[in-house]
Amino acid sequence: MTVPFFRSPWQVPANATGLGAAFAEILESGQYILGQRVRGFEQALSARLETPVVALNSGTDALVLALRLLNLEPGDEVVLPSYTFFACFEAVVRTGAVPVLCDSQAHDFVCGEPEVLACITPRTRAVMAVPLFGDASAIPAIAQSCRAMGVPLIEDAAQALGAQVHVEGQGLLQAGTLGDVGTLSFYPTKTLGAPGDAGALTSRHAHFVDRAMSLRNHGLHAGCHSEVGYNSRMDEFQAAALAQGLSQLDTWLSQRKSIARRYLAGMGRLPGIALPHHHDGHAWNYFVLRCAQRDRLRAMLAQEGVQTRIYYSDPIHRQPAYLKCFPEVPLPHAEAHAQQALALPIFPGMTDGEVGRVIEAVVLAAGRP
Ligand SMILES: Cc1ncc(COP(=O)(O)O)c(C=O)c1O
């Protein structure tokens, strides 16, 4: 049996039911971009998050717009993790600000509050925090510190739609709503994946929402171009699929959670393997373990038919694009994690047999001399 790393819910005919008809209606309507389906999806997602939402073409542009909203000046610093997807760094560089990369925790991929605080200087104008792999547990402490310092927080929840965290005095909050601006990606492998590219921005600040609506459409506001913006619009086809997916999201999240539970129970205490930390409210977008003999483990799993991926083989501060423009920084935890990270298949619709096969293959590989 081959276990794929990922299978989109849209590949399963039952999930795609109705989508064909919706697509046909859109084709017939002639309204393909920023129409009623985009507005409908914005309203549905905003009701779920209890925060206004601006639908966009990608999570990358959501980050670019989020940073634009903060009116950064050249030389302003933005603190962000080194161990994250490259788009976070790209967005900062594209605004002309200086990226200041912080390390991960020693035993976790995620940057915590101490790692962020270690990078704050008098020039810090924003923090970008990333609930990586669907784990938002470090965000409340970072948000509290940012509020205390008066530094705006962008929460890049590209991998964490559906994650929840408990915040003292506020109860259970949704990932993507803890910062001044939140960003989301609906790239196909995310917890809510589109059959294409799409993203969104969230904010409880009305002036940010209004400006983001204008920035996504070339700065158009009340019939004129009030500033230079972008083409970051969502199309109706993605919105139709996302609205349908949103109604399934809780089912998909609970399937991810139960796969993660089986992995944690079935692979506990294997020699040489560190499993991801379990937190209530984890969205389990990715299940990433750490193994000193990662490449060997990966090859063994491939032999057993289990596909895996590496998130991320190099942290940002080791990427050529970073090193061309910015000084070398020692971030030992991020570097160690990059040598050891291995993502196992986890996706809604994964069969019990597939989950069992992955566990068997990992246990077998861990037991081999
Ligand atoms: C943490 C993170 N930020 C940003 C992005 C960018 O999102 P998109 O691919 O929708 O542009 C991604 C997506 O892969 C991501 O994982």
The ligand as an SDF file (V2000), in Angstrom:
LIG
                    3D

 16 16  0  0  0  0  0  0  0  0999 V2000
    3.4240   30.0620    7.2710 C   0  0  0  0  0  0  0  0  0  0  0  0
    3.0030   30.4530    5.8790 C   0  0  0  0  0  0  0  0  0  0  0  0
    2.9250   31.7530    5.5720 N   0  0  0  0  0  0  0  0  0  0  0  0
    2.5320   32.1580    4.3560 C   0  0  0  0  0  0  0  0  0  0  0  0
    2.2070   31.2600    3.3650 C   0  0  0  0  0  0  0  0  0  0  0  0
    1.8630   31.7540    2.0010 C   0  0  0  0  0  0  0  0  0  0  0  0
    0.5810   31.3950    1.5830 O   0  0  0  0  0  0  0  0  0  0  0  0
    0.2410   31.1910    0.0400 P   0  0  0  0  0  0  0  0  0  0  0  0
    0.8880   29.9520   -0.4430 O   0  0  0  0  0  0  0  0  0  0  0  0
   -1.2670   31.1140    0.0360 O   0  0  0  0  0  0  0  0  0  0  0  0
    0.7180   32.4020   -0.6820 O   0  0  0  0  0  0  0  0  0  0  0  0
    2.2440   29.8950    3.6530 C   0  0  0  0  0  0  0  0  0  0  0  0
    1.8260   28.9230    2.6370 C   0  0  0  0  0  0  0  0  0  0  0  0
    2.3820   27.9920    2.2490 O   0  0  0  0  0  0  0  0  0  0  0  0
    2.6710   29.4740    4.9400 C   0  0  0  0  0  0  0  0  0  0  0  0
    2.7460   28.1820    5.2540 O   0  0  0  0  0  0  0  0  0  0  0  0
  1  2  1  0
  2  3  1  0
  2 15  2  0
  3  4  2  0
  4  5  1  0
  5  6  1  0
  5 12  2  0
  6  7  1  0
  7  8  1  0
  8  9  2  0
  8 10  1  0
  8 11  1  0
 12 13  1  0
 12 15  1  0
 13 14  2  0
 15 16  1  0
M  END
$$$$
